Amino acid sequence: MRGGDFPLFVYHGVVSLERGMVNMKEQTNSLGKRRQRSTNIAAFVFLIPVVLILSVFIFYPIVDSFIISTYRWNGIAAEKTFVGASNWVKLASDRDFWFAFRNNIIIMVMSIIIQIPIGLAEATFIEFAGKKSTVCKVLWFIPMLMSSVAIGFLFNYALAANGGMISAVSQLFGGGNIDLLGNKNTALMTVIFVIAWQFIPFYMVYCMAAYTNVSEDVYEASLIDGATKGQYFRQIALPLLMPSIKSAAILSMVGSLKYFDLIYVMTGGGPGTATELMATYMYKNAFAQFNMGYGSAVAVGMFILITLLSLVTMRAINGRKEVE
């Protein structure tokens, strides 16, 4: 090799190395694109059933309810009479609907006030008691295992004016029959008590799950520092549990606005309209009075109100950044 050939040899080597690096980079980019394409295809394939189910059982009924609300229709006949926005005008001035909405709001507020604190208290007791609380854990969870219809019939018999549990206790002390479900002044609060009895176990389990995110080292460190269990709960555990409590409040709120089966079995919305809710009012109009058009308007109005309340509550509880 002549001395003058050495720089040319080095030059060709550098050029070949650069070309090799370029080719390797292109192959890497190509491989990354193929992997991304295969991932997108797999995601699309797995999403197809979900999209179909949501479209058939969620999106289509909502859109169809909007359409039906513009007709006068009994739900059976083939002919429909287009009435435009008349059902919506009627709904806006319907006192019974807004009274039902007020009852939903009362149940929503009382559910949050009663269910979540008691569920949190039960979960805290179980957390501090450990294995000694197994019996309590099982007994407290039993209402959640029963269906709403079964609970409705159970309390119908237990709270009956003749032969019911409350009336029997009243008679033992020389009193008369007490009809909690038949009295318009007590019916709603009685139903709220039954709803709370059914769903407190859910929030108990929810808070128990939230406690698993609190490290035991934090608890042990607080005991070493001389904190009592009450101080640990108020100053350490409760702040750490607040995100889960906020989520529980949102779940309680949305669920309270959709109650139907338990109310319908226990009171049917009565006496009068004392326990009427938006869902029971919609059911009566659509399927009892065969006014499917107006019933659909009530259903859509219920959907809009629940959506707006959910968004407002989420923004108020979680803050603007978390909602967005």
Secondary structure, DSSP 8 states (H G I E B T S, - for coil): --TTHHHHHHHHHHHHHHHHHHHHHHHHHHHHHHHHHHHHHHHHHHHHHHHHHHIIIIIHHHHHHHHHTTEE--SSSS--EE-TTHHHHHHHT-HHHHHHHHHHHHHHHHHHHHHHHHHHHHHHHHHHHGGGGHHHHHHHHHHHHS-HHHHHHHHHHHT-TTT-HHHHHHHHTT-----TTT-TTTHHHHHHHHHHHHHHHHHHHHHHHHHTTS-HHHHHHHHHTT--HHHHIIIIIHHHHHHHHHHHHHHHHHHHTT--HHHHHHTTT-STTTT--HHHHHHIIIIIS--HHHHHHHHHHHHHHHHHHHHHHHHHHH-HHHH-
